[in-house]
Amino acid sequence: MLTATAAGTLLGALWFVPSANATQASPARTEPSPQVTAQARVTTTSAETSVDDTRLADTGSFDTTPYVVGGTLFLTLGAGFVVYSVRRERLGF
């Protein structure tokens, strides 16, 4: 039963992994997109003007509470399955 649970969990997790297809549906572009060119111009301009004012980017911080709570929940669930299977084995079910 524990093996089936582990296999089901693994398959469920792999369901959300994006696939990497090596086929190309459209021909390759030979020139860069306008957005990339505009971003390159902005980066070059801002790098030249802010030589003295060097600061790190303020990326902010996202709330990790749901990830910590979810990870703890699943860790507890897995430990519960292990304890349950050991108890069943020792009691001879």
C-alpha positions as a Markdown table, in Angstrom:
| # | Residue | x | y | z |
|---|---|---|---|---|
| 1 | Met | 0.0 | 0.0 | 0.0 |
| 2 | Leu | 2.8 | 2.4 | 0.8 |
| 3 | Thr | 4.5 | 1.7 | -2.5 |
| 4 | Ala | 1.3 | 2.4 | -4.4 |
| 5 | Thr | 0.9 | 5.7 | -2.5 |
| 6 | Ala | 4.5 | 6.7 | -3.3 |
| 7 | Ala | 4.0 | 5.8 | -7.0 |
| 8 | Gly | 0.7 | 7.7 | -7.2 |
| 9 | Thr | 2.3 | 10.7 | -5.6 |
| 10 | Leu | 5.2 | 10.6 | -8.0 |
| 11 | Leu | 3.0 | 10.3 | -11.0 |
| 12 | Gly | 0.8 | 13.2 | -9.7 |
| 13 | Ala | 3.9 | 15.4 | -9.3 |
| 14 | Leu | 5.2 | 14.5 | -12.7 |
| 15 | Trp | 1.8 | 15.4 | -14.3 |
| 16 | Phe | 2.7 | 19.1 | -13.7 |
| 17 | Val | 6.2 | 19.0 | -15.2 |
| 18 | Pro | 6.1 | 20.8 | -18.6 |
| 19 | Ser | 7.3 | 18.7 | -21.5 |
| 20 | Ala | 10.2 | 19.8 | -23.6 |
| 21 | Asn | 9.5 | 19.0 | -27.2 |
| 22 | Ala | 12.4 | 19.2 | -29.6 |
| 23 | Thr | 10.2 | 19.7 | -32.7 |
| 24 | Gln | 9.8 | 23.2 | -34.2 |
| 25 | Ala | 6.3 | 24.2 | -35.3 |
| 26 | Ser | 7.3 | 27.5 | -37.0 |
| 27 | Pro | 10.5 | 28.6 | -38.8 |
| 28 | Ala | 13.2 | 30.2 | -36.7 |
| 29 | Arg | 13.4 | 34.0 | -36.5 |
| 30 | Thr | 16.5 | 35.6 | -38.0 |
| 31 | Glu | 16.2 | 39.0 | -36.3 |
| 32 | Pro | 15.5 | 39.8 | -32.7 |
| 33 | Ser | 12.0 | 40.8 | -31.6 |
| 34 | Pro | 11.3 | 44.5 | -31.0 |
| 35 | Gln | 10.7 | 44.0 | -27.3 |
| 36 | Val | 14.2 | 42.6 | -26.8 |
| 37 | Thr | 15.8 | 45.4 | -28.8 |
| 38 | Ala | 13.9 | 48.0 | -26.7 |
| 39 | Gln | 15.0 | 46.3 | -23.5 |
| 40 | Ala | 18.6 | 46.3 | -24.6 |
| 41 | Arg | 18.4 | 50.0 | -25.4 |
| 42 | Val | 16.9 | 50.8 | -21.9 |
| 43 | Thr | 19.6 | 48.7 | -20.2 |
| 44 | Thr | 22.4 | 50.3 | -22.1 |
| 45 | Thr | 21.0 | 53.8 | -21.4 |
| 46 | Ser | 20.5 | 53.2 | -17.7 |
| 47 | Ala | 24.0 | 51.6 | -17.3 |
| 48 | Glu | 25.6 | 54.7 | -18.8 |
| 49 | Thr | 23.7 | 57.2 | -16.7 |
| 50 | Ser | 23.9 | 55.6 | -13.3 |
| 51 | Val | 27.6 | 55.0 | -12.8 |
| 52 | Asp | 27.7 | 56.7 | -9.4 |
| 53 | Asp | 24.3 | 55.5 | -8.1 |
| 54 | Thr | 24.9 | 51.7 | -8.0 |
| 55 | Arg | 22.2 | 49.9 | -6.0 |
| 56 | Leu | 20.9 | 46.4 | -5.9 |
| 57 | Ala | 17.4 | 45.8 | -7.4 |
| 58 | Asp | 14.5 | 45.8 | -5.0 |
| 59 | Thr | 13.0 | 42.4 | -5.8 |
| 60 | Gly | 10.8 | 42.3 | -2.8 |
| 61 | Ser | 9.9 | 39.2 | -0.9 |
| 62 | Phe | 7.0 | 36.8 | -1.5 |
| 63 | Asp | 5.0 | 35.1 | 1.2 |
| 64 | Thr | 6.4 | 31.7 | 1.9 |
| 65 | Thr | 3.9 | 30.7 | 4.5 |
| 66 | Pro | 1.7 | 28.5 | 2.3 |
| 67 | Tyr | 4.7 | 26.6 | 1.1 |
| 68 | Val | 6.0 | 26.0 | 4.7 |
| 69 | Val | 2.5 | 25.0 | 5.9 |
| 70 | Gly | 2.0 | 22.7 | 2.9 |
| 71 | Gly | 5.4 | 21.1 | 3.2 |
| 72 | Thr | 4.9 | 20.5 | 6.9 |
| 73 | Leu | 1.5 | 19.0 | 6.2 |
| 74 | Phe | 2.8 | 16.6 | 3.6 |
| 75 | Leu | 5.8 | 15.7 | 5.8 |
| 76 | Thr | 3.4 | 14.9 | 8.7 |
| 77 | Leu | 1.2 | 12.9 | 6.4 |
| 78 | Gly | 4.1 | 10.8 | 5.1 |
| 79 | Ala | 5.4 | 10.2 | 8.6 |
| 80 | Gly | 1.9 | 9.1 | 9.6 |
| 81 | Phe | 1.8 | 6.6 | 6.8 |
| 82 | Val | 5.1 | 5.2 | 7.9 |
| 83 | Val | 4.0 | 4.9 | 11.6 |
| 84 | Tyr | 0.7 | 3.3 | 10.5 |
| 85 | Ser | 2.4 | 0.7 | 8.3 |
| 86 | Val | 5.0 | -0.1 | 11.1 |
| 87 | Arg | 2.2 | -0.6 | 13.6 |
| 88 | Arg | 0.2 | -2.8 | 11.2 |
| 89 | Glu | 3.3 | -5.0 | 10.6 |
| 90 | Arg | 4.1 | -5.3 | 14.3 |
| 91 | Leu | 0.5 | -6.3 | 15.2 |
| 92 | Gly | 0.5 | -8.9 | 12.4 |
| 93 | Phe | -2.3 | -7.6 | 10.2 |
